[in-house]
Amino acid sequence: MKLPLKPLLLVIGGAATVYAAVLLLNGDAPLAALGAALWTPAGALAAALCLLNYGLRGQRWRLWMAHYGRPLPLAQGLRLYLAGYTFTPTPGNVGEAARGLLLRQPLGAADSLAVFGAERVADLLALLLLTLPGLWWLAQLPGAAAWQLQLVAAAAVAGLLVLGLFFRFRHSLFTRLPWLHAAWSCLAMRPWRWLGLTLVAWAAQGLAMWLVCRELGLGLDPLLATGFYALAMVGGALSLLPAGLGGTEALLTGLLVLQGATLATALAITVLVRLLTLWLAVAIGVLALLYSAAVSRDISLH
């Protein structure tokens, strides 16, 4: 199947990777200091935790690809999954839906979209669960507890209402949106397995943030660091901006400042966290995509 958006997506992914490299290596003193922080044992361990996140979510993708008759060996499946991160800097990460379409034996568009939809639902569910320590902390803040609790209660009610409406009208939705029905079939397959993989994957990135905070002198409980990271990710996702750019950074910086960090420290932590949890994935994705297209030839770019 030909995908007209492939050249555009490749340009977006390449430009995003170049932007991240320039941001880190432009020689500016504060950014150079941030780069140095990555070359520490804590920075290496944080990067390893991010790689664990990618690997666990890649394993989840392999499970759903096998569900659609595309069983992939472990190494090849993870490489093809990583290649999809090239397209992460697109609105709502929707470019990642191209994973199944890029294969030499591609999935149909509806099936590829179904796997993408299942991935996003699984990620959102896990991140919402991981926000609980952050939400609890926010509820304890003096002077602002009332509106925070009201906001949390309103969000919970809205979530339950949406869930109720979905179950009430799911058959009609499945008829009108076949890909949604297919996504539901993915989620119905071994739910505890994909939920466990997803929770551990995102908790690993939360721990990576905790290590970054500790390296830059901010004492933060690992659970609270994970909650802050999850809140920022959910907020960024709701913005529907490419990879949550802007919204995620603003929320994460604001939460760290509320926790007691100076603005300079909060910004430094945010930049490092985004380099490790977003731009590292995009850079690895570009390498995996080029290798898959030019060497192993199990991906088609035209």
Secondary structure as GFF3:
##gff-version 3
##sequence-region A 1 302
A	DSSP	alpha_helix	6	25	.	.	.	ID=ss1
A	DSSP	alpha_helix	29	38	.	.	.	ID=ss2
A	DSSP	alpha_helix	41	67	.	.	.	ID=ss3
A	DSSP	alpha_helix	74	83	.	.	.	ID=ss4
A	DSSP	three_ten_helix	84	87	.	.	.	ID=ss5
A	DSSP	three_ten_helix	94	98	.	.	.	ID=ss6
A	DSSP	alpha_helix	99	102	.	.	.	ID=ss7
A	DSSP	alpha_helix	109	130	.	.	.	ID=ss8
A	DSSP	alpha_helix	132	139	.	.	.	ID=ss9
A	DSSP	alpha_helix	145	176	.	.	.	ID=ss10
A	DSSP	alpha_helix	178	187	.	.	.	ID=ss11
A	DSSP	alpha_helix	191	215	.	.	.	ID=ss12
A	DSSP	alpha_helix	222	239	.	.	.	ID=ss13
A	DSSP	alpha_helix	247	259	.	.	.	ID=ss14
A	DSSP	alpha_helix	263	274	.	.	.	ID=ss15
A	DSSP	pi_helix	275	279	.	.	.	ID=ss16
A	DSSP	alpha_helix	280	294	.	.	.	ID=ss17
###
